[in-house]
Structure formats: structure tokens, C-alpha cells
Amino acid sequence: MRVTVLILTVFFSCLCVATEIEILENLVARNPEDKSLSLELGIAYHNAGVLGDKDHVLKAIKLLEKLVKDDEEGLATAYLGSSHLLRARDDWNPFGKLSNLGKGFEYLDRAVKYHGDNIMVLVIRANAYINIPGIFGKLDTSIADFQKIIQLYSQDTVVDDILLNSRLKLGEAFVKKGDNNKAYEQWRWILKNAPDTPQAKEARELLRK
């Protein structure tokens, strides 16, 4: 039963992404000079790539490359970097993997260098780098990004999915570093401050392990 629910969830997620892409493609075709629409489409292609669609990863790279020159907020640059890492994930050729990893690191680091106070830019790099094999030494950068996100949120009282997911992921990053105590601090914070959220449910399960 659980497997069936998972399959249906993935199916409808893919269906929603496909519908979003179709709508955005039509809008961009009618408004080719609208860079904000093109960025939305590039992000949608990227998100389809996260779900495993290799063709949409290539479309994301092609479209986002056109937007990077005029990228004022860093989002196009960050998503382009993440798209290259997805391309590396999918590439069977070791040289292709390394090439795309290098490009991904370059664009993501550039986005954070010039837009380090943009929470979404930090979210994109942090989530991308937490999945990079340890040999590349990106885990500490991911941890620093998640901590910066939490620091930026500390200036306000908002508790939303971005903050909760960042604390959840920061805990997972600390586990990878071998520091379970710091991981537990993040997950207990979620349980205390947002006990009725999906993130709290996941934190509770992680604390039981």
C-alpha cells in the first residue's frame, strides 16, 4: 500500500511539473523578451530534472545560460549551477561528469559570492552541495550555507518551510560530519517550535534512529 501511494505521489508530482512547463512554454513563446518568465521556465525545467528528467536538465542549462549575463539576483546563476550538477549526475562519461561538476561549482559559488544575502541562492547551493560526494569537500560549505539561512531568519520571527527544511537538512549534514549532537539540536528545535509540521514528523523519525 505504501509503495502504491509513493508511486501515485511521484506520478502526480511529475504531472504537475509537466503542466507547469507547458503553460510557461506557451507564455514564453508569446513573450520572448520577458526575462522573468524565462527564469520561471528555466526553474521549472530544473525542477523536472531533479525528478529525473534528463532532457529537461539540458533545456534548463540552455535557457539559463542565456539569462546569466543579466542576472541581477543570482537566481539564474544558482539554478544554472545546480542544473550542471544534475547533468553530472546523469552523465555516464567520467570526463563529462567532472566537467559538469566543475561548472556547477563555479556557477553556484559565483551566485553566493555576489548574492550571499539572498536566501534562495543559499538554499539552492546548500541543498546541491549536501549531496556531493565527500571527496569534493563541499559538505562544510553546505553547512555554512544552512547556518547563514538560519541566521538571516533570526532577524525575523517567521517560521516557514524554508527555515524548517534548512534545519532538517543541517541536521543531516552534521550527521554526515559525524556530529550527532549538533544534528539533534536542529531536530529538537523543529519539534519545539513547529511540532505539527511534516518536518517535525521527519525530525521525530530521525531522532529515533
N, C-alpha and C positions, 0 to 999 in steps of 0.2 A: 504494500500500500504506500509506504514511504517513498519507494523508488518511483512509483507511478506519479505521485504528487510532484516529485522533483522534476521528472520529465516534462510534465504539463507546465510547471513553472518556467522552465527553460524555454519551452516552446512558445509560451505567450510572451516572454521577455523578448525573444527573437522577433516575434510577430509585431510587437510594439515598436521595436527599433526599426524594422523594415518599413512600417507605416510612416514613422517619423522621417526616415530618409527619403521616401518617395515624395512626401509633402515638401520637404526642404529642397529637394532637387528641382521640383516644379517652380518653387518660389525663386530660387537662384537663376533658373533659366529665364524667368521673366524680369529679374532684377540683377543682372550680372555685375553691376558696379557696387552693389550693396555688400560691403565687406563684412558687416555684422552677420548677415545671412550666410555668407560663405563660411564664416568661422563656425556658426552653428552646424552647418552641414559637415564641415571637417571634424568637429567634435562627435557628431553622430556616426560618421564613418569610423572614427577611432573607437567609439564605444561598441560598435558592431565587431570590430577587430578584437576587443577584449573578450567578447563572447566566442571568438574562434574563427571569425570570417576573414580569411587571408586576403581575399580580393578587396575588401573594404579597407584593410590596412594600407594597401597600395594606393587606393583612392585618397585616403586620409593624407598620406605623405605628399602626394602630387598636389593636392589642393592647399594644404597648409604651407608648403614651400612657397607658394605664391603670396601668402599673407604675411610671412615672417618679416619681410623687408619693412613693412609699415606697422609692425606690431608694437602698439603703444602700452599695452597692459601686460605683455608677457605670456598671455594665454596661448596664442597660436604657436609661439616658440616652445612652450612647455608641452603642448599636445603633440607637436611635431617630434620632439624628443621621445616622448612616450610611444609614439607610433613606430619610430625606428626600433625601439626595444621590442615591440610586438613583432616587427619584421624579423628581428634577430631570433626571437622565439620560434618563428615559423620556418626559418631558412635551414635547409639540410646541409648547406655548404659551410664548413667551418670558417672559411675566409669571409663569406657573406655575413655570417653571424658576428664575427669580430668587427667588421666594417660598420654594421648597423649598430652594434653596441657602442662603438666609438662616437658615431654621430648622435646617438641617443643621449649619451653622457654630455656631449658638447652642448647640445641644444638645451637640455634640462638645466645644466649648470649656468648657462648664459641667462636663461629666463630668471633664475633665482638671483643671480648676480645683480641684475638691473631692476628686478621687481620683487625683492625679498620680503616686502611687507604685504604682498598680495597673497591672501590666504589660499586661494585656489591654486596658484602657481606652486606654493609649498605643498599643498595636498597632492598635486599631480606627481611631483618629484618624490615625495616621501613614500607614496604608495608604489611608485615604479621601482625605487631603489630597495625597498624591503624584500622584493622578490628576486633581486640579482644574486647570483652565486657568491658566496663569501670570498672567493679568490680575487674578486674585483674590488673588495674593500669599500663597499657602498653602504654597509649597514649603519655605521656611525653617522653618515650624512643623513640617512633616513631618520634616525633617532633625533638628531639635531633639528630636522625639519618639523617633526611631530611636536617636539618641545617648543619650537618657535610658534607653531599654530596655537598651542595651549596658552603660551604667553600672551599672544595677541588677543585671545579670547578673554584673558584675565582682566583686560581693560574694560570689559563689559560684564553683564550678568547673564548673557544669553547662553542657554544650553540647548544645542540643536544637534542634528545628525552628524554634522562635520566634526564638532568637538567630541562627541561620544565615539564616533568611529576612529578619530585620531588617538584618543586614549586607549581604545581597544587595540589598535594596531601598534601603538607604542609599547603596550604590554607584551605583545607578540614579539616585537623587535628585541625587547630586553630578555625574553626567554632565549632567543637565538644567541644573545650575547652571554647567556649563562647566568643572568642576574634575575632570579625568580622573585626576589623580594621587591625589587622595583616594579616588576610586572604586576605583582599582587596589589601594589599601591594604586596603580592605574585602574585595575578592575574593581577594587573596593570603592574607589571614588565614584565609579559609574553606579554601583549598587546603592551607594548612599545618596547620590544626587539625582539619579534618574532610574529609580527601581522598577518602573513599569514599562520600560522600553525594550525593544528587541536586543539592543546592545547589552542591557543588563542580563537578559536571559543567556546571551552568549558568554558574558563575563562570569556568570554563575557556573556555567558548564566548564569553563576554563579553570576556574578555581578548584573544581572538584578533581581535576586530573592530577 
